[in-house]
Amino acid sequence: MDLSTTLYDIFLNQAQKVKIEMLSLGLGYTAVTTSDGGIGLAYTYFGDKKSCMVLNKDIDYEGQAADRLLVKINSANAVERSMALALINALNHKNALNLPEDHDNQIMFDKFNINQGRRVAMVGFFPPLVRVFEKKGVLLEVLDISRGLGEKKDFYDKLKHWAQVLMLTSTSVLNKSTEEILANAGQNLKTVMLGPSTPMVPEAFERLPVHMLAGTVPVDQEQTLKAIRHGMGTPVLHKYSRKVFLELIR
């Protein structure tokens, strides 16, 4: 069972009891709010946008039971998957709010000994982290197909034989590459899944070699939704959120 299906199974019962209040499909991120007070984010994954139409059916999810959208986590349409992942994070909002905060990533750096000479592989280019790694003297390999960075075959070889830490964007849930990437992880590789899309759900990762989840939990709903509508990205969303982490026992 893949990660998306696992997430669906975990949240199906809850989704049947909750309604969607608002769905905001932004250029950068998507947000969903639910009738139980939840709010969740996910990267808006357009894939190949070739026309004015990104959704083929006129479906109004607002006011409907959340399970109607939850099933789209396995949709063939990347935008629908983004909407469903934002919903999952909204359904998990209360749990995620109780997680400890790592505002400046220092706990993550200390936990995985990210200092001079440490060999880090990164899937998804995170400019703020890259700048910190450069200052620390971290050795870095990046794979980001959308930016033309890295070559998959060479990167996977580095994962198996070179890298000590993997920073894995949670956008991999949306393009369904999580399992493929982790299948190439070396035996002693430590993996952090990170980004605002991250589902902070430990039971979803029980069978995967992931050692920490690092996500974003909105605390100011009004400002978060405004930032989404205005096409803002991660730096702005973090102003209205908590950066939380969850260590996974392996």
ABEGO torsion letter per residue (X at the ends): XBAAAAAAAAAAAAAAABBBABBBBBAABBBBBBAAGBBBBBBBBAEBBABABABABBBBABGBBAAAAAAAAABABAAAAAAAAAAAAAAAAAAAAABBBBAAGAAAAAAAGBBBGBBBBBBEBBAAAAAAAAAAGBBBBBBBAAAGBEBAAAAAAAAAAABABBBBBAAAAAAGAAAAAAAABBAABBBBBBEAABBBBAAAAAABBBABBBBBBBABAAAAAAAAAAGBBAAAAAAABBBBBBBBBX
